Amino acid sequence: MRLVVYREIPDDDLLARQWNELVWKMECPEVFYAYEWALAVSRAYRDSITPLLMLAYEQDSLVGVAALAIDRLQNEATFLAGNTADYCDFISRPEHRSDFVALVFSELLTLKVRLLVLPNLPADSATSRVLPLAAHMLEYSLFSRPAFQCAQVAFSSPEQREFTKHTVRRKQMLRRHLKGMAKIAPVEVRHLKSWEDIAAAMPKFEQAHVARFLSIGRVSNLARAERRIFLTELAKLLSWTGSMTLSSLNVGDEPVAWNYGFQFAGSWFWYQPTFDSRFQRYYPGLCLLSKIVEEACDRPELSRVDLGLGTERYKERFATAVRETLHVTITASTARHVKEIVRYRAASIIKSSPPIEHYVRRFLGRTSAGEP
């Protein structure tokens, strides 16, 4: 294997094709690994993120992709998509993963990168199995901890599809709310795939997301220009590949709930949903999710609806499976390694004891408010 290193994501059709062909050879292909995702991140966050792209070749064949971001001042690296993707990984065939990861680590050592942070790494990935050996060979210290339990609605058999669809349709609360909205105007679900249709619908989606968060005293990530640019660039790029799906639940001609999502490699992804707060009493977001699950049950090319990161309680009403992700830190500094372990253990102890957690939150609240 020979390694080629870039400090950008090249806008290159040949690289895009080879990269995406390699994604489909992964043990579990995900839209987050696609060339278009990395390109959208680099375009949207060009002022705050410096890409470090490592491409491994055997002769002229691309056999490995590591899309990283580097902080030159801190000599730290992380996944380029770490703040935007629900799953992140090194891209290669499973049988090449060990050699490729070792090659990446060797290059990071040459670049004097002392800390590599890998968020949202799937626990079932081949990477999670080969990381310890690669880190040990190059005298890095590795600490891996559980990160998220990603809820999924999985369809492992025709019988499970029918059972899931029947269960969703029988949920009385959802039926009641759909009937309530139908009294206002006919209810319809729309799935937008073309860039022209998505571009026309994005402003209302963004406005609803910002307004929804403001209504509960929080700030939407869409209040940041970089995030809006990222979603726009990503939708444009993925619509050309057929992977983008902006779904909406409409009451008459008025959209009242949205899901900015993807259909890729058998997965329908519930990525960034929101709803119009004026229709909150009808739970339009849940109604839209129920309709997506129903439709997925009828499409044999889909094997799951992935509800992604986050432990929102509504996901438990639909989930039939979970997928665990890991947060991995790999460092050349023994002190940093110990610090990560101590921080995690302390946080675990605090979470396991409600009285201690309450005291810590109260103390931090007073400290931030400047109280004695």
C-alpha positions, 0 to 999 in steps of 0.5 A, spaced: 500 500 500 502 507 498 499 513 501 497 519 498 495 525 503 491 531 501 490 537 505 483 538 502 477 534 499 479 534 492 473 536 487 475 530 483 470 525 479 474 519 479 476 520 486 468 520 487 467 514 483 472 510 486 471 512 494 464 511 493 465 504 490 469 502 496 464 505 501 459 499 498 465 494 500 464 496 507 461 491 512 456 496 513 455 501 508 453 508 510 451 515 507 456 518 512 462 515 509 460 517 502 465 522 498 459 527 498 459 527 505 466 529 506 466 534 500 460 538 503 463 538 510 469 541 507 465 546 503 461 548 509 466 548 514 472 551 510 473 557 516 473 552 522 476 545 519 482 543 516 481 536 512 487 531 512 485 526 507 489 519 507 488 515 500 491 508 500 492 505 493 495 498 491 497 500 484 492 504 481 486 502 485 483 505 491 483 501 497 483 505 503 480 512 505 481 516 512 477 522 512 480 526 518 481 533 520 487 536 523 488 541 529 495 543 527 496 548 533 494 542 538 497 536 534 490 533 534 486 529 529 479 527 528 474 524 523 472 530 518 465 528 519 465 527 527 460 533 528 456 532 523 455 524 522 452 519 526 457 514 524 464 515 522 469 510 520 475 508 516 473 506 509 476 500 506 474 492 505 474 489 512 480 484 510 484 491 508 482 494 515 488 492 519 493 494 514 490 500 512 489 503 519 496 501 521 498 505 515 494 511 517 497 511 524 504 511 522 503 517 517 500 520 523 506 519 527 510 522 522 506 528 522 507 528 530 500 528 531 499 526 538 492 525 539 487 522 535 479 522 537 474 517 533 467 519 535 461 515 533 465 509 531 460 503 530 462 498 535 460 492 530 465 495 525 472 491 523 475 498 525 474 497 532 477 490 532 483 492 529 485 499 533 488 496 539 493 492 535 495 498 531 495 502 536 500 497 540 504 496 534 506 504 534 506 505 541 500 509 542 495 508 548 488 507 546 481 508 550 475 506 548 468 507 551 461 506 549 458 513 546 451 512 543 445 506 543 442 508 536 435 506 535 433 502 529 427 499 526 429 493 523 426 488 518 429 481 519 424 477 515 417 478 512 413 476 518 417 482 522 415 487 516 408 485 517 408 485 525 411 492 525 407 495 520 401 492 524 403 495 530 404 502 528 398 502 524 394 500 531 397 505 535 391 509 537 394 516 539 397 516 532 391 514 529 387 520 533 392 525 531 392 523 524 384 524 524 385 530 528 389 533 522 385 530 517 379 534 519 383 541 517 385 538 511 387 532 507 393 529 510 399 527 505 406 525 506 411 527 501 418 525 499 422 530 495 428 527 492 430 532 486 435 538 488 430 543 485 424 540 490 428 540 496 431 547 495 424 550 494 422 546 501 429 548 505 427 555 507 420 552 511 424 546 514 430 551 517 425 556 519 421 551 523 427 548 526 429 554 529 422 556 531 421 549 534 428 550 539 426 557 541 419 555 543 423 550 548 428 555 550 434 552 546 438 554 540 437 550 534 444 548 530 440 551 524 441 558 527 449 557 525 450 559 518 455 553 517 450 548 519 445 551 514 450 551 508 452 544 510 445 541 509 444 545 503 451 543 500 449 536 502 442 535 499 445 538 493 450 533 492 446 527 495 440 528 490 445 527 484 446 520 487 439 519 489 440 518 496 437 524 499 430 524 501 427 530 504 420 528 507 414 532 509 407 531 513 402 536 509 396 538 512 393 540 505 398 544 502 402 546 508 408 542 511 407 541 518 413 536 520 419 534 516 425 529 516 431 531 512 434 524 511 437 519 507 435 512 503 442 509 502 444 501 502 438 499 505 437 504 510 432 510 511 435 515 516 431 519 520 437 524 521 434 531 522 427 532 524 422 538 526 415 540 526 411 546 526 410 548 533 403 550 531 401 543 530 404 540 536 398 538 539 397 533 534 404 530 534 406 531 527 413 529 528 411 522 530 406 521 525 411 523 520 415 517 523 410 512 523 408 513 516 416 512 514 416 506 518 410 503 514 412 505 507 419 502 509 415 495 511 413 495 504 419 496 501 423 490 500 430 493 498 430 497 505 432 493 511 431 498 517 429 505 519 435 508 523 433 513 528 440 515 529 444 518 535 440 521 541 436 517 546 429 521 545 424 517 548 419 517 542 424 513 539 423 507 544 416 507 541 418 504 534 425 501 536 426 493 535 434 494 535 440 498 537 446 499 534 452 501 539 457 507 537 464 508 541 468 514 542 475 512 542 481 516 544 488 514 541 494 518 544 502 518 544 501 522 551 501 517 557 498 523 561 493 525 556 491 517 556 490 517 564 486 523 564 481 521 559 480 514 563 479 518 569 474 523 566 470 518 564 470 514 570 468 520 574 463 522 570 460 514 570 460 515 578 456 521 578 451 519 573 450 512 577 448 517 583 443 522 583 445 525 589 452 526 587 449 528 580 445 533 583 450 536 587 455 537 581 450 540 577 448 545 582 455 547 584 457 548 576 451 552 576 453 556 581 460 557 579 458 559 572 453 564 575 459 567 579 456 565 586 460 564 592 
